[in-house]
Amino acid sequence: MTTLTHRLPVAAALLVVMASHTIATQQPKQSYQEIIQTKLLRFTKYADDFYRQGRAAGGNQWKAPSYLHDTAIDACGYLLAVRALLEIHDQLSCREDRGNASLIIARELRYYSQRLDVDMKKVNLDLSSAKLRAVA
């Protein structure tokens, strides 16, 4: 049986990558499956909200919500991939294999984090250009 200590670095990285998971009050610990499912629902809702906002926007104002929609969809894909990797990790019985899988999972989480960072920079560039004054 896999212990929490084997998943702790992976779970910690997941939380940093996908969004903060703060607990204001003392609550029962959630499994990574519950955390990922919660995040999937949240990012799906974000994607829907940004899609509707982009459709309602006029002119060039659709770009930022469109980028945010795409980023939320990408985050959902990353979460699904992380969930699959963690489920595979949990099925490994050999300690050495779990260690090797943890390295792969950590590498993939770094990649997902970098991709989301690039996506957010793209949105920030678009938003900052919207703040520039027009020159007549």
FIZA-952721 format. One record per residue (C-alpha): residue in one letter; z, x, y. Coordinates in steps of 0.2 Angstrom, whole numbers, plus 5000, padded with zeros to 4 digits. Each point is the difference from the previous one (the first is absolute). Example, Ala and Ser with C-alpha at 12.3 -4.5 7.8 and 13.67 -1.06 7.14 Angstrom:
// residues 2
[node 'A'; [5039; 5062; 4978]]
[node 'S'; [4997; 5006; 5017]]
//
This chain:
// residues 136
[node 'M'; [5000; 5000; 5000]]
[node 'T'; [4995; 5007; 5017]]
[node 'T'; [5015; 5002; 5012]]
[node 'L'; [4999; 4997; 5018]]
[node 'T'; [5002; 5019; 5004]]
[node 'H'; [4983; 5003; 4992]]
[node 'R'; [4992; 4987; 5012]]
[node 'L'; [5011; 5004; 5015]]
[node 'P'; [4987; 5012; 5008]]
[node 'V'; [4986; 4989; 4997]]
[node 'A'; [5008; 4984; 5006]]
[node 'A'; [5007; 5009; 5015]]
[node 'A'; [4982; 5006; 5004]]
[node 'L'; [4993; 4983; 4997]]
[node 'L'; [5012; 4993; 5013]]
[node 'V'; [4996; 5012; 5013]]
[node 'V'; [4981; 4998; 4997]]
[node 'M'; [4999; 4981; 5000]]
[node 'A'; [5013; 4994; 5012]]
[node 'S'; [5019; 5002; 5003]]
[node 'H'; [5010; 4990; 4988]]
[node 'T'; [5016; 4997; 5009]]
[node 'I'; [5015; 4991; 4994]]
[node 'A'; [5011; 4993; 5013]]
[node 'T'; [5014; 4994; 4989]]
[node 'Q'; [5005; 5005; 4982]]
[node 'Q'; [4988; 4992; 4988]]
[node 'P'; [4996; 5003; 4982]]
[node 'K'; [4988; 5014; 4997]]
[node 'Q'; [4982; 4995; 4998]]
[node 'S'; [4989; 5007; 4987]]
[node 'Y'; [4984; 5010; 5006]]
[node 'Q'; [4990; 4985; 4993]]
[node 'E'; [5009; 4988; 5011]]
[node 'I'; [4999; 5012; 5015]]
[node 'I'; [4981; 5002; 4997]]
[node 'Q'; [4997; 4981; 4998]]
[node 'T'; [5009; 4997; 5016]]
[node 'K'; [4990; 5013; 5009]]
[node 'L'; [4984; 4993; 4992]]
[node 'L'; [5004; 4983; 5007]]
[node 'R'; [5004; 5007; 5017]]
[node 'F'; [4984; 5010; 5002]]
[node 'T'; [4990; 4985; 4993]]
[node 'K'; [5007; 4990; 5014]]
[node 'Y'; [4997; 5013; 5013]]
[node 'A'; [4982; 5001; 4994]]
[node 'D'; [4998; 4981; 5002]]
[node 'D'; [5008; 5000; 5017]]
[node 'F'; [4989; 5015; 5006]]
[node 'Y'; [4985; 4991; 4993]]
[node 'R'; [5004; 4984; 5010]]
[node 'Q'; [5004; 5010; 5015]]
[node 'G'; [4984; 5010; 4999]]
[node 'R'; [4990; 4984; 4998]]
[node 'A'; [5008; 4992; 5015]]
[node 'A'; [4997; 5015; 5011]]
[node 'G'; [4986; 5001; 5012]]
[node 'G'; [4989; 5015; 5005]]
[node 'N'; [5006; 5017; 4994]]
[node 'Q'; [5017; 4994; 4997]]
[node 'W'; [4996; 4996; 4982]]
[node 'K'; [5000; 5019; 4995]]
[node 'A'; [5019; 5003; 5000]]
[node 'P'; [5004; 4985; 4989]]
[node 'S'; [4986; 5004; 4989]]
[node 'Y'; [5006; 5018; 4997]]
[node 'L'; [5017; 4993; 4997]]
[node 'H'; [4994; 4988; 4988]]
[node 'D'; [4990; 5013; 4991]]
[node 'T'; [5016; 5012; 5000]]
[node 'A'; [5011; 4986; 4993]]
[node 'I'; [4987; 4997; 4986]]
[node 'D'; [5000; 5018; 4996]]
[node 'A'; [5019; 5000; 4999]]
[node 'C'; [4999; 4986; 4988]]
[node 'G'; [4988; 5011; 4989]]
[node 'Y'; [5012; 5015; 5001]]
[node 'L'; [5015; 4989; 4995]]
[node 'L'; [4990; 4994; 4985]]
[node 'A'; [4996; 5017; 4995]]
[node 'V'; [5018; 5006; 5003]]
[node 'R'; [5006; 4986; 4989]]
[node 'A'; [4988; 5005; 4986]]
[node 'L'; [5005; 5018; 5001]]
[node 'L'; [5019; 4996; 5000]]
[node 'E'; [4998; 4988; 4985]]
[node 'I'; [4990; 5014; 4990]]
[node 'H'; [5014; 5012; 5005]]
[node 'D'; [5013; 4988; 4993]]
[node 'Q'; [4991; 4999; 4983]]
[node 'L'; [5000; 5019; 4998]]
[node 'S'; [5013; 5005; 4987]]
[node 'C'; [4998; 5019; 5002]]
[node 'R'; [5011; 5007; 5014]]
[node 'E'; [4986; 5014; 5003]]
[node 'D'; [4987; 4986; 5002]]
[node 'R'; [5011; 4990; 5012]]
[node 'G'; [5002; 5016; 5010]]
[node 'N'; [4981; 5003; 5001]]
[node 'A'; [4997; 4982; 5004]]
[node 'S'; [5012; 5001; 5014]]
[node 'L'; [4991; 5014; 5008]]
[node 'I'; [4984; 4990; 4999]]
[node 'I'; [5008; 4985; 5007]]
[node 'A'; [5007; 5010; 5015]]
[node 'R'; [4983; 5007; 5003]]
[node 'E'; [4992; 4983; 5000]]
[node 'L'; [5014; 4994; 5012]]
[node 'R'; [4996; 5014; 5012]]
[node 'Y'; [4982; 4996; 5000]]
[node 'Y'; [5003; 4981; 5003]]
[node 'S'; [5012; 5005; 5014]]
[node 'Q'; [4987; 5011; 5008]]
[node 'R'; [4987; 4986; 4998]]
[node 'L'; [5011; 4987; 5009]]
[node 'D'; [5004; 5013; 5013]]
[node 'V'; [4981; 5003; 5004]]
[node 'D'; [4997; 4981; 5000]]
[node 'M'; [5014; 4997; 5012]]
[node 'K'; [4994; 5014; 5012]]
[node 'K'; [4983; 4991; 5000]]
[node 'V'; [5008; 4984; 5006]]
[node 'N'; [5010; 5010; 5013]]
[node 'L'; [4984; 5008; 5006]]
[node 'D'; [4992; 4983; 5002]]
[node 'L'; [5016; 4993; 5009]]
[node 'S'; [5001; 5015; 5012]]
[node 'S'; [4982; 4998; 5005]]
[node 'A'; [5003; 4982; 5004]]
[node 'K'; [5013; 5006; 5013]]
[node 'L'; [4988; 5011; 5009]]
[node 'R'; [4994; 4993; 5017]]
[node 'A'; [4982; 4996; 5002]]
[node 'V'; [4990; 5012; 5012]]
[node 'A'; [4988; 4991; 5012]]
//
